[in-house]
Amino acid sequence: MTIKLISGALILFAAFMSIKHGWQGLTMKPNATGPEADLFGKLNLSHATLKVISILTLLSGILILIPQTFVAGNLLNAALIFFLMIMFFYVGEFKAALIEIPFLLIPLVLIYLKYPLG
């Protein structure tokens, strides 16, 4: 029972964070300022690329909530986080890359724990 509660809480957290970050990325203006905009500006990704990443992040959050697409959503989420970590390392933003490690582990732990209501 406790594992199901932990799994359920992690699902809600992962889905919320994915949807939140995906929506923020979609609504971010091309010349936005702020910590997130500055950090993503250092990645030298085009505005269109950031929109695609945002859409995929939003999609992963939705897929995580559906039992039939739970694993696919978590794999997509992990792949996106891993991609961002690689990009952060590539541009020398080691602190930002290391901060992503727990967020990379969450989808992997969720896959291990399985969907709690299935």
C-alpha positions as a Markdown table, in Angstrom:
| # | Residue | x | y | z |
|---|---|---|---|---|
| 1 | Met | 0.0 | 0.0 | 0.0 |
| 2 | Thr | 2.8 | 2.4 | 0.9 |
| 3 | Ile | 4.6 | 1.8 | -2.4 |
| 4 | Lys | 1.4 | 2.6 | -4.3 |
| 5 | Leu | 1.0 | 5.9 | -2.4 |
| 6 | Ile | 4.7 | 6.8 | -3.2 |
| 7 | Ser | 4.2 | 5.8 | -6.8 |
| 8 | Gly | 1.0 | 7.8 | -7.1 |
| 9 | Ala | 2.6 | 10.9 | -5.5 |
| 10 | Leu | 5.6 | 10.6 | -7.8 |
| 11 | Ile | 3.3 | 10.3 | -10.9 |
| 12 | Leu | 1.4 | 13.4 | -9.9 |
| 13 | Phe | 4.7 | 15.3 | -9.3 |
| 14 | Ala | 6.3 | 14.2 | -12.6 |
| 15 | Ala | 3.2 | 14.9 | -14.6 |
| 16 | Phe | 2.7 | 18.3 | -12.9 |
| 17 | Met | 6.3 | 19.3 | -13.5 |
| 18 | Ser | 6.3 | 18.2 | -17.1 |
| 19 | Ile | 3.1 | 20.0 | -17.9 |
| 20 | Lys | 4.2 | 23.1 | -16.0 |
| 21 | His | 7.6 | 23.3 | -17.8 |
| 22 | Gly | 6.1 | 22.4 | -21.1 |
| 23 | Trp | 3.5 | 25.2 | -20.8 |
| 24 | Gln | 6.1 | 27.7 | -19.7 |
| 25 | Gly | 8.2 | 26.8 | -22.7 |
| 26 | Leu | 5.3 | 27.3 | -25.0 |
| 27 | Thr | 4.3 | 30.6 | -23.6 |
| 28 | Met | 7.9 | 32.0 | -23.3 |
| 29 | Lys | 8.5 | 35.0 | -25.5 |
| 30 | Pro | 11.5 | 34.8 | -27.9 |
| 31 | Asn | 13.3 | 37.7 | -26.1 |
| 32 | Ala | 12.2 | 36.8 | -22.6 |
| 33 | Thr | 14.3 | 37.5 | -19.6 |
| 34 | Gly | 14.6 | 35.6 | -16.3 |
| 35 | Pro | 16.6 | 32.7 | -14.9 |
| 36 | Glu | 15.0 | 30.0 | -17.2 |
| 37 | Ala | 15.2 | 32.2 | -20.3 |
| 38 | Asp | 18.9 | 33.0 | -19.6 |
| 39 | Leu | 19.7 | 29.4 | -19.0 |
| 40 | Phe | 18.0 | 28.2 | -22.2 |
| 41 | Gly | 19.6 | 31.1 | -24.0 |
| 42 | Lys | 23.0 | 29.6 | -23.2 |
| 43 | Leu | 22.1 | 26.4 | -24.9 |
| 44 | Asn | 22.0 | 28.2 | -28.3 |
| 45 | Leu | 18.9 | 26.4 | -29.4 |
| 46 | Ser | 16.6 | 28.0 | -31.8 |
| 47 | His | 13.2 | 29.3 | -30.7 |
| 48 | Ala | 11.5 | 26.6 | -32.8 |
| 49 | Thr | 13.6 | 23.8 | -31.2 |
| 50 | Leu | 12.6 | 25.1 | -27.7 |
| 51 | Lys | 9.0 | 25.0 | -28.8 |
| 52 | Val | 9.4 | 21.3 | -30.0 |
| 53 | Ile | 11.0 | 20.4 | -26.7 |
| 54 | Ser | 8.2 | 22.2 | -24.8 |
| 55 | Ile | 5.5 | 20.3 | -26.8 |
| 56 | Leu | 7.3 | 17.0 | -26.1 |
| 57 | Thr | 7.6 | 17.8 | -22.4 |
| 58 | Leu | 3.9 | 18.7 | -22.2 |
| 59 | Leu | 3.1 | 15.5 | -24.1 |
| 60 | Ser | 5.2 | 13.4 | -21.7 |
| 61 | Gly | 3.3 | 14.8 | -18.7 |
| 62 | Ile | 0.0 | 13.8 | -20.2 |
| 63 | Leu | 1.2 | 10.4 | -21.3 |
| 64 | Ile | 2.4 | 9.6 | -17.7 |
| 65 | Leu | -1.1 | 10.0 | -16.4 |
| 66 | Ile | -2.6 | 7.4 | -18.8 |
| 67 | Pro | -2.0 | 3.8 | -17.7 |
| 68 | Gln | -1.6 | 2.5 | -21.3 |
| 69 | Thr | 1.0 | 5.1 | -22.1 |
| 70 | Phe | 2.7 | 5.4 | -18.7 |
| 71 | Val | 6.0 | 3.7 | -19.7 |
| 72 | Ala | 6.2 | 5.7 | -23.0 |
| 73 | Gly | 5.6 | 9.0 | -21.2 |
| 74 | Asn | 8.3 | 8.2 | -18.6 |
| 75 | Leu | 10.7 | 7.2 | -21.3 |
| 76 | Leu | 10.0 | 10.4 | -23.2 |
| 77 | Asn | 10.4 | 12.4 | -20.1 |
| 78 | Ala | 13.7 | 10.7 | -19.2 |
| 79 | Ala | 15.0 | 11.2 | -22.8 |
| 80 | Leu | 14.2 | 14.9 | -22.7 |
| 81 | Ile | 15.9 | 15.4 | -19.4 |
| 82 | Phe | 18.9 | 13.4 | -20.5 |
| 83 | Phe | 19.1 | 15.6 | -23.7 |
| 84 | Leu | 19.0 | 18.8 | -21.7 |
| 85 | Met | 21.7 | 17.4 | -19.4 |
| 86 | Ile | 23.9 | 16.7 | -22.3 |
| 87 | Met | 23.3 | 20.1 | -23.8 |
| 88 | Phe | 24.1 | 21.7 | -20.4 |
| 89 | Phe | 27.4 | 19.8 | -20.2 |
| 90 | Tyr | 28.2 | 20.7 | -23.8 |
| 91 | Val | 27.9 | 24.5 | -23.0 |
| 92 | Gly | 29.7 | 24.2 | -19.7 |
| 93 | Glu | 26.7 | 24.6 | -17.4 |
| 94 | Phe | 27.7 | 21.8 | -15.0 |
| 95 | Lys | 25.6 | 23.0 | -12.1 |
| 96 | Ala | 22.4 | 23.0 | -14.2 |
| 97 | Ala | 23.2 | 19.6 | -15.6 |
| 98 | Leu | 23.8 | 18.1 | -12.1 |
| 99 | Ile | 20.6 | 19.6 | -10.8 |
| 100 | Glu | 18.7 | 17.5 | -13.4 |
| 101 | Ile | 20.0 | 14.2 | -12.0 |
| 102 | Pro | 17.2 | 13.7 | -9.5 |
| 103 | Phe | 14.6 | 14.6 | -12.2 |
| 104 | Leu | 16.2 | 12.0 | -14.5 |
| 105 | Leu | 15.8 | 9.4 | -11.8 |
| 106 | Ile | 12.1 | 10.0 | -11.1 |
| 107 | Pro | 10.8 | 8.6 | -14.5 |
| 108 | Leu | 13.2 | 5.6 | -14.1 |
| 109 | Val | 11.9 | 4.9 | -10.6 |
| 110 | Leu | 8.3 | 5.3 | -11.8 |
| 111 | Ile | 8.9 | 2.7 | -14.5 |
| 112 | Tyr | 10.4 | 0.4 | -11.9 |
| 113 | Leu | 7.4 | 0.9 | -9.5 |
| 114 | Lys | 4.8 | 0.5 | -12.2 |
| 115 | Tyr | 1.5 | 2.3 | -12.5 |
| 116 | Pro | -0.1 | 2.1 | -9.0 |
| 117 | Leu | -3.7 | 1.5 | -10.2 |
| 118 | Gly | -2.9 | -1.2 | -12.8 |
